[in-house]
Amino acid sequence: MKMNVSLHAFDFERRFDERVALEWFQHNWGTAFVLSGVYAVLIYLGRVFMKHRQKLDLRRPLMLWSLSLAIFSVMGAMRTGWYMFSVLNTHGFRQSVCDTAFYSAPVSKFWACAFALSKAPELGDTLFIVLRKQRLIFLHWYHHITVLLYSWYSYKDHVAGGGWFMTINYTVHAFMYSYYSARAAGVRVPKPFAMLITAMQIAQMLAGLSVLGLVYRWKHHTHCVSTMNNIVCGSAMYLSYLLLFSAFFYKSYLKPTDETRAKRE
């Protein structure tokens, strides 16, 4: 009985029609540019609107928002991680990089599509920053826009490497949004945990560059489906993230403050 319940719990994954999803993305992936434009305009208008107003106390909505994304990311990491582990275990590392069955396999096909679609509602993170009048850094909105564009662009072509990109991102987001949930709930999270999350993000960018490098290397020798446009765009994106997240890590956790300089003197 318990086995039947557990199987039925994931029936929606098997029933998901990835062919319909693929067709939709192939015809509508350009909508990501429209969403990005609307997002940028709303950021500007929101900051103008809030300029002479008191910041809003949105701790409870922020906690629920972050918690829902944390649960979604944990589930996505578990299901895509299970698929990637199976490929690694049965076919080896090269096949895990070049694999494109990730987009159509019963375990992962729903989560591959959900990953790409989720980059649109994740833009809502910025709403809380604007309405709470927190500092909005370039890395934040640039990351949101480019991830949305690249995720939709890649899903429409079912490119190699997607399994690694999505699984790693789901995993990092599981930690990140759990951290945000705890902070919004008023829990005092030790600083090393925030450092760990940023370090994971930096490692994610290094992994992304490595996977794209391998896709390029194996593109002409193995069945490693991708395009030069995707490889170049993805590499430029991951490299920019690597530089920006590394700079953020240094400024936030390593750069001496005026107080520490005074103590040294």
N, C-alpha and C positions, 0 to 999 in steps of 0.2 A: 504493500500500500504506500509506504513512504517513498519507494522507488518511483511509483507511478506519479505521485505528487511532484517529485523533483523533476521528472521528465516533462510533465505538463507545464511546469513553471517556465520552461524555455521553448514552448511550442511556438510562441510568437516569432522567435528567431528563424525557425524552419519555414514558417508560413510567409515570411517577408519576401517579397518579389523584387530581387535586386535588378532585374531587367527593366522594370518600370522606373526604378530609382535612377539607373544609368541613363535611360532615355531622357528623363527629366533634367538631369544635370547637363547632358550634352546639348539640350535645347535652351537651358536657362542659366548656365553657369555665369554668363555675363551679368546676371542680376547682382552678383557679388560686388561689382563696381558701383552699381546704383546704391546698394546698402551701405557701402563704404562712404560714398558721397553724402548720403543722408546722415550717416553717423558723424562725419566731420562737421556738417552744418549744425546739427543738434548740439554738439560739444560747444561750438562757438556761441550759439544762441543761449544755451544753458548757462554758460559762464557770464554772459552779459546780463541775463535775468537774475542771477544770484549775486551779482557784484555788490549791490547795496542792500542785500537782504541777509538776515541771520541764517547761519547754516542750519540744516535740518538734522534732527536726531533720528536716524534711521537704523539704529542698532538691530532692532528685532527683524525688520524686513531684510536687512543685510545678512543677518545670521541665517534666516530661512533660505535666502537666495544662495548663499555660499554652501549651506548644508545640502541643498538639492543638487548643486553641481558637484559637490564632493561625492555624494552617493552615486550619481550618474557616472562619475569618473572611476570610482572604485569598481563598479559593475563592468564598465568598459575595459578596464585594465585586466580584470579577472578573465573575461571571456576572450578578448584578443590575445592575452598572455597565454591562455590555454592553447589556443590555436598555434601560436608561434612556437611554443614549447614542443608541440606535436610535430611540426615541420622540422624543427632542429633535431629532434630525437630520431625521426625516421629518414630524413633526407639530407641533413647536414646544413652547415651555415650558408654555403653558397646558394642553395635552393631557398633558404629563408629570406635572403636578400632579393633574389630574382622572382620569388613567388608572386603571382597575381591572382591565384585561386582564393586568396584572402578576401577578395571582394564578393565572392560567390559561394564560399563554403558555409554550410548550415550554422556553424558556431559563430562565425565572425561577420557574415554579410550584413546583418542588421547593424552591428556596431561600427562597421566601416562607414555606412551611410549616415548613421546617427552622429558620428564624429564630425563629418563634413558639415552637416546641418547645424550642429551645436555651436559652430563658430559664429553664427549669426546672433543667437540670443546671448552669447558670451559678451557681445558688445555692451550689454546692459551693465557690466561691471563699472563702466565709466560713469554711468548715471549716478551711482552712489558717490563717486569721487567728486563730481560736479555739485551735486545737491548738498553734500557735507562740506563743501568748500575746502577740500584737501588739495595738496599739490599734485598737479597733473603733469607728469614727466613725458618727454618725447617717446621714450621706450614703450610706455604703456599703450598709447593710441597707435603708434606705428606698428607694434607687435600685433595688436588686434586686427588692424586692417590687412596687413600682409599675410597673416595666417589664414584669414577668411578667403582671400583671393587665391592663395596657393593651394589650400585644401580643396576648394571647389574645382580649380583648374586640374588638379591631379586626379581627383575622383572621376571626372568625366573621361579620362584616358586610362583609368585603371593601371597606373604605372607601377613598375617594380619598386620595391622599397617601402611601399605604403604600409605594409604590416608592421615594420619596425617603427616608422614615423608615428603611427597612431598608437601603438602599444606603449611606446615610451612616453608620448604626450599624455595619454590617459593616466599613466602611473604618476608622472610629475604633478599633474593636476589633482589627482587624488590627495596627495600630500598638501599641495598648495591651498586648495579650497577647504580642506579640513582645518588648516592653520587659520584661514580667514574666518571660518565658522567659530572657532574657539576664541579668536580675538574679538569678534562681534558680540559673542556671548559674555564678554568681560573676563575671560580666563587669561591669566598672566602667563604667556608662553615664553619660556626662556629664549634669550637672544640666539643661542647656538642653533635652535630649530629653524629660525628665519635664515640664518647663514647656510644651513643645510639645504633648504629649498632653493636658494639662489645657486648654490654649488651644483645641485641636481639640474637646474636649468642650463647652466654652463656645460655640464656633461652631456645634456641632451643635444645641444648645438654641435658639439664635437662628434657625437654619434651620428647626427643627421648629415654632417659633411662627409663622414667616413662612409656611410651607406651610399650616398650619391656618388662618391668617388669609385666605389666598387661597382655600382650600376654602370657607370661609364666604362670602367675597365672590362667588365664582362659583357657589355652590350653587344659586341660584335663576335664574341666567342661562345656565348651561352644564350639560351632563350631568356634574355633579361630585357623585358619590354619597357622602353621609355623613349623620350624624344630629347634631342639636344636642347631645345627650348626649356623643357622642364628641368633638366639637369642644371643648366646655367642659371635659371631663375631660382631654383631651390638652393643652389650653392651660394648665390649672392645673398639670399634671404638668411640662410643659416650663418654665413660669415658675419653679416651685419649684426645678427642677434648675439653671436659670440663676443664681438667687440663691445656691444652695448651692455650686455649682462656682466661682462668682466669689469667694465668701467663702473657699473652700478655696485658690484660687489666691493670693489676697491674703495669707492667713495663712502659707502654705507658702513663697512666693517673694518677696513684696514687703514684708511687715510687718517692721520693724526688730527684731532680736533684742537681748537684753540686752548681748551682746558688741559689736554694732555701735553701740548707744547709748553704751556706755562709750567707744568709740573716738572718737565725735563730741564727747563731753564732754572 
